[in-house]
Amino acid sequence: MEGGCACGHIRYRLTGRPLIVNACHCTWCQRETGTVHALNAVYEFDRVEHIAAEPEIIDTPSASGKGQRIARCPVCKVAIWSNYPGAGPAMRFVRVGTMDVPSQCPPDVHIFTSTKQPWVTLPPGAKVFAEFYDINEVWSDEAKERRRALRERMKK
């Protein structure tokens, strides 16, 4: 899968499927994106290859107070991916809307739905969490193994 920013300055390629796709309905994501939720495909950092230009990394405040790092196009300022403190630099939360074919990454889970807009209707059967979830209970075995392997690589 490939994607990029609005002006085309930033282009990237993703290797394989995401670990998980989160639709985050927290009020912070609503404010940051200007819409009802953020839709992020979670990838290991080395599965996100920049093929045209490098993003600028912006340290941004967050609801947790720990901040986040957002990779933006230095020209059009579109957010391409983020690093969150809990996952650190090892995981990139790629904005699904920047993919060339975003329909390839529908949400696996809806999180922080306790603050979703009341007029947003979630699909029947969707995995829904009022806040966050336990990775060990939600992620596939393959995703958990990839996460474990990444942690081992990061130790070296």
Biotite code that builds the C-alpha atoms (Angstrom):
import biotite.structure as struc

atoms = struc.array([
    struc.Atom([0.000, 0.000, 0.000], chain_id="A", res_id=1, res_name="MET", atom_name="CA", element="C"),
    struc.Atom([1.142, 3.527, -0.702], chain_id="A", res_id=2, res_name="GLU", atom_name="CA", element="C"),
    struc.Atom([0.007, 6.978, 0.290], chain_id="A", res_id=3, res_name="GLY", atom_name="CA", element="C"),
    struc.Atom([1.027, 10.566, 0.746], chain_id="A", res_id=4, res_name="GLY", atom_name="CA", element="C"),
    struc.Atom([0.077, 14.095, 1.641], chain_id="A", res_id=5, res_name="CYS", atom_name="CA", element="C"),
    struc.Atom([-2.304, 16.424, -0.193], chain_id="A", res_id=6, res_name="ALA", atom_name="CA", element="C"),
    struc.Atom([0.357, 18.210, -2.257], chain_id="A", res_id=7, res_name="CYS", atom_name="CA", element="C"),
    struc.Atom([2.309, 15.056, -3.177], chain_id="A", res_id=8, res_name="GLY", atom_name="CA", element="C"),
    struc.Atom([5.590, 16.161, -1.580], chain_id="A", res_id=9, res_name="HIS", atom_name="CA", element="C"),
    struc.Atom([5.475, 13.240, 0.890], chain_id="A", res_id=10, res_name="ILE", atom_name="CA", element="C"),
    struc.Atom([4.974, 9.719, -0.412], chain_id="A", res_id=11, res_name="ARG", atom_name="CA", element="C"),
    struc.Atom([5.263, 6.510, 1.574], chain_id="A", res_id=12, res_name="TYR", atom_name="CA", element="C"),
    struc.Atom([4.973, 2.761, 1.123], chain_id="A", res_id=13, res_name="ARG", atom_name="CA", element="C"),
    struc.Atom([3.625, 0.348, 3.759], chain_id="A", res_id=14, res_name="LEU", atom_name="CA", element="C"),
    struc.Atom([4.865, -3.223, 4.019], chain_id="A", res_id=15, res_name="THR", atom_name="CA", element="C"),
    struc.Atom([2.184, -5.775, 4.832], chain_id="A", res_id=16, res_name="GLY", atom_name="CA", element="C"),
    struc.Atom([-0.994, -5.327, 6.787], chain_id="A", res_id=17, res_name="ARG", atom_name="CA", element="C"),
    struc.Atom([-1.276, -3.090, 9.852], chain_id="A", res_id=18, res_name="PRO", atom_name="CA", element="C"),
    struc.Atom([-1.079, -4.560, 13.333], chain_id="A", res_id=19, res_name="LEU", atom_name="CA", element="C"),
    struc.Atom([-4.504, -3.044, 13.974], chain_id="A", res_id=20, res_name="ILE", atom_name="CA", element="C"),
    struc.Atom([-6.616, -0.126, 12.759], chain_id="A", res_id=21, res_name="VAL", atom_name="CA", element="C"),
    struc.Atom([-8.001, 2.097, 15.526], chain_id="A", res_id=22, res_name="ASN", atom_name="CA", element="C"),
    struc.Atom([-10.852, 4.550, 15.106], chain_id="A", res_id=23, res_name="ALA", atom_name="CA", element="C"),
    struc.Atom([-10.251, 6.886, 18.043], chain_id="A", res_id=24, res_name="CYS", atom_name="CA", element="C"),
    struc.Atom([-13.251, 8.944, 19.129], chain_id="A", res_id=25, res_name="HIS", atom_name="CA", element="C"),
    struc.Atom([-11.524, 10.861, 21.964], chain_id="A", res_id=26, res_name="CYS", atom_name="CA", element="C"),
    struc.Atom([-12.154, 14.591, 22.057], chain_id="A", res_id=27, res_name="THR", atom_name="CA", element="C"),
    struc.Atom([-8.448, 15.250, 21.547], chain_id="A", res_id=28, res_name="TRP", atom_name="CA", element="C"),
    struc.Atom([-8.431, 13.374, 18.218], chain_id="A", res_id=29, res_name="CYS", atom_name="CA", element="C"),
    struc.Atom([-11.644, 15.131, 17.251], chain_id="A", res_id=30, res_name="GLN", atom_name="CA", element="C"),
    struc.Atom([-10.000, 18.505, 17.844], chain_id="A", res_id=31, res_name="ARG", atom_name="CA", element="C"),
    struc.Atom([-6.715, 17.570, 16.186], chain_id="A", res_id=32, res_name="GLU", atom_name="CA", element="C"),
    struc.Atom([-8.300, 16.134, 13.035], chain_id="A", res_id=33, res_name="THR", atom_name="CA", element="C"),
    struc.Atom([-11.253, 18.501, 12.827], chain_id="A", res_id=34, res_name="GLY", atom_name="CA", element="C"),
    struc.Atom([-13.626, 15.589, 12.436], chain_id="A", res_id=35, res_name="THR", atom_name="CA", element="C"),
    struc.Atom([-15.413, 12.923, 14.521], chain_id="A", res_id=36, res_name="VAL", atom_name="CA", element="C"),
    struc.Atom([-12.503, 10.517, 14.938], chain_id="A", res_id=37, res_name="HIS", atom_name="CA", element="C"),
    struc.Atom([-8.947, 9.729, 13.923], chain_id="A", res_id=38, res_name="ALA", atom_name="CA", element="C"),
    struc.Atom([-8.429, 6.567, 11.892], chain_id="A", res_id=39, res_name="LEU", atom_name="CA", element="C"),
    struc.Atom([-4.941, 5.146, 12.411], chain_id="A", res_id=40, res_name="ASN", atom_name="CA", element="C"),
    struc.Atom([-3.345, 2.007, 10.976], chain_id="A", res_id=41, res_name="ALA", atom_name="CA", element="C"),
    struc.Atom([-0.643, 0.885, 13.395], chain_id="A", res_id=42, res_name="VAL", atom_name="CA", element="C"),
    struc.Atom([2.626, -0.245, 11.793], chain_id="A", res_id=43, res_name="TYR", atom_name="CA", element="C"),
    struc.Atom([6.114, -0.989, 12.981], chain_id="A", res_id=44, res_name="GLU", atom_name="CA", element="C"),
    struc.Atom([8.382, 1.971, 12.133], chain_id="A", res_id=45, res_name="PHE", atom_name="CA", element="C"),
    struc.Atom([10.423, -0.079, 9.648], chain_id="A", res_id=46, res_name="ASP", atom_name="CA", element="C"),
    struc.Atom([7.305, -1.022, 7.668], chain_id="A", res_id=47, res_name="ARG", atom_name="CA", element="C"),
    struc.Atom([6.691, 2.663, 6.800], chain_id="A", res_id=48, res_name="VAL", atom_name="CA", element="C"),
    struc.Atom([9.107, 3.643, 4.036], chain_id="A", res_id=49, res_name="GLU", atom_name="CA", element="C"),
    struc.Atom([9.349, 7.241, 2.848], chain_id="A", res_id=50, res_name="HIS", atom_name="CA", element="C"),
    struc.Atom([9.742, 7.130, -0.931], chain_id="A", res_id=51, res_name="ILE", atom_name="CA", element="C"),
    struc.Atom([9.510, 10.860, -1.658], chain_id="A", res_id=52, res_name="ALA", atom_name="CA", element="C"),
    struc.Atom([10.831, 13.418, 0.842], chain_id="A", res_id=53, res_name="ALA", atom_name="CA", element="C"),
    struc.Atom([10.930, 13.188, 4.610], chain_id="A", res_id=54, res_name="GLU", atom_name="CA", element="C"),
    struc.Atom([8.206, 14.540, 6.899], chain_id="A", res_id=55, res_name="PRO", atom_name="CA", element="C"),
    struc.Atom([8.850, 17.176, 9.516], chain_id="A", res_id=56, res_name="GLU", atom_name="CA", element="C"),
    struc.Atom([8.335, 15.904, 13.056], chain_id="A", res_id=57, res_name="ILE", atom_name="CA", element="C"),
    struc.Atom([6.230, 18.181, 15.237], chain_id="A", res_id=58, res_name="ILE", atom_name="CA", element="C"),
    struc.Atom([6.029, 17.709, 19.012], chain_id="A", res_id=59, res_name="ASP", atom_name="CA", element="C"),
    struc.Atom([2.376, 18.225, 19.859], chain_id="A", res_id=60, res_name="THR", atom_name="CA", element="C"),
    struc.Atom([0.510, 18.333, 23.188], chain_id="A", res_id=61, res_name="PRO", atom_name="CA", element="C"),
    struc.Atom([-1.864, 15.485, 24.006], chain_id="A", res_id=62, res_name="SER", atom_name="CA", element="C"),
    struc.Atom([-4.641, 14.747, 26.464], chain_id="A", res_id=63, res_name="ALA", atom_name="CA", element="C"),
    struc.Atom([-2.319, 12.511, 28.504], chain_id="A", res_id=64, res_name="SER", atom_name="CA", element="C"),
    struc.Atom([0.106, 15.389, 29.004], chain_id="A", res_id=65, res_name="GLY", atom_name="CA", element="C"),
    struc.Atom([2.893, 13.229, 27.537], chain_id="A", res_id=66, res_name="LYS", atom_name="CA", element="C"),
    struc.Atom([2.601, 14.699, 24.043], chain_id="A", res_id=67, res_name="GLY", atom_name="CA", element="C"),
    struc.Atom([2.884, 13.016, 20.703], chain_id="A", res_id=68, res_name="GLN", atom_name="CA", element="C"),
    struc.Atom([5.128, 13.402, 17.685], chain_id="A", res_id=69, res_name="ARG", atom_name="CA", element="C"),
    struc.Atom([3.288, 14.044, 14.436], chain_id="A", res_id=70, res_name="ILE", atom_name="CA", element="C"),
    struc.Atom([5.004, 13.547, 11.066], chain_id="A", res_id=71, res_name="ALA", atom_name="CA", element="C"),
    struc.Atom([3.683, 16.259, 8.753], chain_id="A", res_id=72, res_name="ARG", atom_name="CA", element="C"),
    struc.Atom([4.418, 17.314, 5.219], chain_id="A", res_id=73, res_name="CYS", atom_name="CA", element="C"),
    struc.Atom([6.687, 20.374, 5.477], chain_id="A", res_id=74, res_name="PRO", atom_name="CA", element="C"),
    struc.Atom([4.836, 21.930, 2.524], chain_id="A", res_id=75, res_name="VAL", atom_name="CA", element="C"),
    struc.Atom([1.071, 21.299, 2.957], chain_id="A", res_id=76, res_name="CYS", atom_name="CA", element="C"),
    struc.Atom([1.262, 20.340, 6.691], chain_id="A", res_id=77, res_name="LYS", atom_name="CA", element="C"),
    struc.Atom([-0.956, 17.249, 6.336], chain_id="A", res_id=78, res_name="VAL", atom_name="CA", element="C"),
    struc.Atom([-0.398, 14.758, 9.171], chain_id="A", res_id=79, res_name="ALA", atom_name="CA", element="C"),
    struc.Atom([0.957, 11.465, 7.813], chain_id="A", res_id=80, res_name="ILE", atom_name="CA", element="C"),
    struc.Atom([1.625, 9.467, 10.991], chain_id="A", res_id=81, res_name="TRP", atom_name="CA", element="C"),
    struc.Atom([2.154, 9.876, 14.735], chain_id="A", res_id=82, res_name="SER", atom_name="CA", element="C"),
    struc.Atom([4.229, 8.374, 17.516], chain_id="A", res_id=83, res_name="ASN", atom_name="CA", element="C"),
    struc.Atom([2.475, 8.167, 20.866], chain_id="A", res_id=84, res_name="TYR", atom_name="CA", element="C"),
    struc.Atom([4.349, 7.913, 24.190], chain_id="A", res_id=85, res_name="PRO", atom_name="CA", element="C"),
    struc.Atom([2.973, 4.478, 25.067], chain_id="A", res_id=86, res_name="GLY", atom_name="CA", element="C"),
    struc.Atom([4.352, 2.888, 21.901], chain_id="A", res_id=87, res_name="ALA", atom_name="CA", element="C"),
    struc.Atom([7.296, 5.243, 21.452], chain_id="A", res_id=88, res_name="GLY", atom_name="CA", element="C"),
    struc.Atom([9.190, 5.628, 18.173], chain_id="A", res_id=89, res_name="PRO", atom_name="CA", element="C"),
    struc.Atom([8.847, 1.922, 17.350], chain_id="A", res_id=90, res_name="ALA", atom_name="CA", element="C"),
    struc.Atom([5.216, 2.213, 16.212], chain_id="A", res_id=91, res_name="MET", atom_name="CA", element="C"),
    struc.Atom([3.773, 4.574, 13.646], chain_id="A", res_id=92, res_name="ARG", atom_name="CA", element="C"),
    struc.Atom([0.087, 5.362, 13.680], chain_id="A", res_id=93, res_name="PHE", atom_name="CA", element="C"),
    struc.Atom([-0.483, 6.044, 9.974], chain_id="A", res_id=94, res_name="VAL", atom_name="CA", element="C"),
    struc.Atom([-3.445, 8.258, 9.080], chain_id="A", res_id=95, res_name="ARG", atom_name="CA", element="C"),
    struc.Atom([-5.603, 5.992, 6.940], chain_id="A", res_id=96, res_name="VAL", atom_name="CA", element="C"),
    struc.Atom([-6.992, 8.976, 5.024], chain_id="A", res_id=97, res_name="GLY", atom_name="CA", element="C"),
    struc.Atom([-3.532, 9.614, 3.556], chain_id="A", res_id=98, res_name="THR", atom_name="CA", element="C"),
    struc.Atom([-3.451, 6.179, 1.898], chain_id="A", res_id=99, res_name="MET", atom_name="CA", element="C"),
    struc.Atom([-4.070, 6.029, -1.835], chain_id="A", res_id=100, res_name="ASP", atom_name="CA", element="C"),
    struc.Atom([-6.816, 3.444, -1.191], chain_id="A", res_id=101, res_name="VAL", atom_name="CA", element="C"),
    struc.Atom([-8.024, 4.044, 2.370], chain_id="A", res_id=102, res_name="PRO", atom_name="CA", element="C"),
    struc.Atom([-10.825, 1.493, 1.971], chain_id="A", res_id=103, res_name="SER", atom_name="CA", element="C"),
    struc.Atom([-8.125, -1.181, 2.432], chain_id="A", res_id=104, res_name="GLN", atom_name="CA", element="C"),
    struc.Atom([-7.965, -0.314, 6.154], chain_id="A", res_id=105, res_name="CYS", atom_name="CA", element="C"),
    struc.Atom([-11.402, -0.196, 7.764], chain_id="A", res_id=106, res_name="PRO", atom_name="CA", element="C"),
    struc.Atom([-11.361, 0.106, 11.552], chain_id="A", res_id=107, res_name="PRO", atom_name="CA", element="C"),
    struc.Atom([-10.815, -3.056, 13.566], chain_id="A", res_id=108, res_name="ASP", atom_name="CA", element="C"),
    struc.Atom([-11.854, -1.308, 16.776], chain_id="A", res_id=109, res_name="VAL", atom_name="CA", element="C"),
    struc.Atom([-13.525, 1.896, 17.916], chain_id="A", res_id=110, res_name="HIS", atom_name="CA", element="C"),
    struc.Atom([-11.866, 3.347, 21.018], chain_id="A", res_id=111, res_name="ILE", atom_name="CA", element="C"),
    struc.Atom([-12.708, 6.117, 23.473], chain_id="A", res_id=112, res_name="PHE", atom_name="CA", element="C"),
    struc.Atom([-16.330, 5.896, 22.414], chain_id="A", res_id=113, res_name="THR", atom_name="CA", element="C"),
    struc.Atom([-17.356, 7.356, 25.782], chain_id="A", res_id=114, res_name="SER", atom_name="CA", element="C"),
    struc.Atom([-16.684, 10.727, 24.135], chain_id="A", res_id=115, res_name="THR", atom_name="CA", element="C"),
    struc.Atom([-17.818, 9.999, 20.579], chain_id="A", res_id=116, res_name="LYS", atom_name="CA", element="C"),
    struc.Atom([-20.279, 12.423, 19.075], chain_id="A", res_id=117, res_name="GLN", atom_name="CA", element="C"),
    struc.Atom([-23.797, 11.262, 19.967], chain_id="A", res_id=118, res_name="PRO", atom_name="CA", element="C"),
    struc.Atom([-24.965, 11.342, 16.350], chain_id="A", res_id=119, res_name="TRP", atom_name="CA", element="C"),
    struc.Atom([-22.195, 8.972, 15.182], chain_id="A", res_id=120, res_name="VAL", atom_name="CA", element="C"),
    struc.Atom([-23.629, 5.491, 14.628], chain_id="A", res_id=121, res_name="THR", atom_name="CA", element="C"),
    struc.Atom([-21.235, 2.578, 14.836], chain_id="A", res_id=122, res_name="LEU", atom_name="CA", element="C"),
    struc.Atom([-21.778, -0.482, 12.655], chain_id="A", res_id=123, res_name="PRO", atom_name="CA", element="C"),
    struc.Atom([-23.546, -3.493, 14.170], chain_id="A", res_id=124, res_name="PRO", atom_name="CA", element="C"),
    struc.Atom([-21.014, -5.995, 15.465], chain_id="A", res_id=125, res_name="GLY", atom_name="CA", element="C"),
    struc.Atom([-18.191, -3.452, 15.676], chain_id="A", res_id=126, res_name="ALA", atom_name="CA", element="C"),
    struc.Atom([-15.624, -3.930, 18.437], chain_id="A", res_id=127, res_name="LYS", atom_name="CA", element="C"),
    struc.Atom([-16.312, -0.946, 20.678], chain_id="A", res_id=128, res_name="VAL", atom_name="CA", element="C"),
    struc.Atom([-14.444, 0.214, 23.779], chain_id="A", res_id=129, res_name="PHE", atom_name="CA", element="C"),
    struc.Atom([-15.498, 3.074, 26.044], chain_id="A", res_id=130, res_name="ALA", atom_name="CA", element="C"),
    struc.Atom([-11.815, 3.863, 26.597], chain_id="A", res_id=131, res_name="GLU", atom_name="CA", element="C"),
    struc.Atom([-8.836, 1.764, 25.428], chain_id="A", res_id=132, res_name="PHE", atom_name="CA", element="C"),
    struc.Atom([-8.467, -2.029, 25.295], chain_id="A", res_id=133, res_name="TYR", atom_name="CA", element="C"),
    struc.Atom([-6.106, -4.780, 26.406], chain_id="A", res_id=134, res_name="ASP", atom_name="CA", element="C"),
    struc.Atom([-3.832, -5.551, 23.442], chain_id="A", res_id=135, res_name="ILE", atom_name="CA", element="C"),
    struc.Atom([-3.550, -9.192, 24.519], chain_id="A", res_id=136, res_name="ASN", atom_name="CA", element="C"),
    struc.Atom([-7.323, -9.597, 24.274], chain_id="A", res_id=137, res_name="GLU", atom_name="CA", element="C"),
    struc.Atom([-7.875, -7.674, 21.017], chain_id="A", res_id=138, res_name="VAL", atom_name="CA", element="C"),
    struc.Atom([-4.871, -8.004, 18.707], chain_id="A", res_id=139, res_name="TRP", atom_name="CA", element="C"),
    struc.Atom([-4.473, -11.055, 16.495], chain_id="A", res_id=140, res_name="SER", atom_name="CA", element="C"),
    struc.Atom([-1.810, -13.621, 17.368], chain_id="A", res_id=141, res_name="ASP", atom_name="CA", element="C"),
    struc.Atom([0.186, -12.488, 14.314], chain_id="A", res_id=142, res_name="GLU", atom_name="CA", element="C"),
    struc.Atom([0.074, -8.836, 15.425], chain_id="A", res_id=143, res_name="ALA", atom_name="CA", element="C"),
    struc.Atom([1.127, -9.754, 18.968], chain_id="A", res_id=144, res_name="LYS", atom_name="CA", element="C"),
    struc.Atom([4.051, -11.766, 17.591], chain_id="A", res_id=145, res_name="GLU", atom_name="CA", element="C"),
    struc.Atom([5.132, -8.874, 15.347], chain_id="A", res_id=146, res_name="ARG", atom_name="CA", element="C"),
    struc.Atom([4.958, -6.547, 18.355], chain_id="A", res_id=147, res_name="ARG", atom_name="CA", element="C"),
    struc.Atom([7.049, -8.964, 20.423], chain_id="A", res_id=148, res_name="ARG", atom_name="CA", element="C"),
    struc.Atom([9.640, -9.254, 17.629], chain_id="A", res_id=149, res_name="ALA", atom_name="CA", element="C"),
    struc.Atom([9.791, -5.463, 17.284], chain_id="A", res_id=150, res_name="LEU", atom_name="CA", element="C"),
    struc.Atom([10.404, -5.064, 21.001], chain_id="A", res_id=151, res_name="ARG", atom_name="CA", element="C"),
    struc.Atom([13.281, -7.541, 20.753], chain_id="A", res_id=152, res_name="GLU", atom_name="CA", element="C"),
    struc.Atom([14.776, -5.633, 17.794], chain_id="A", res_id=153, res_name="ARG", atom_name="CA", element="C"),
    struc.Atom([14.478, -2.348, 19.673], chain_id="A", res_id=154, res_name="MET", atom_name="CA", element="C"),
    struc.Atom([16.469, -3.750, 22.625], chain_id="A", res_id=155, res_name="LYS", atom_name="CA", element="C"),
    struc.Atom([19.504, -4.335, 20.398], chain_id="A", res_id=156, res_name="LYS", atom_name="CA", element="C"),
])
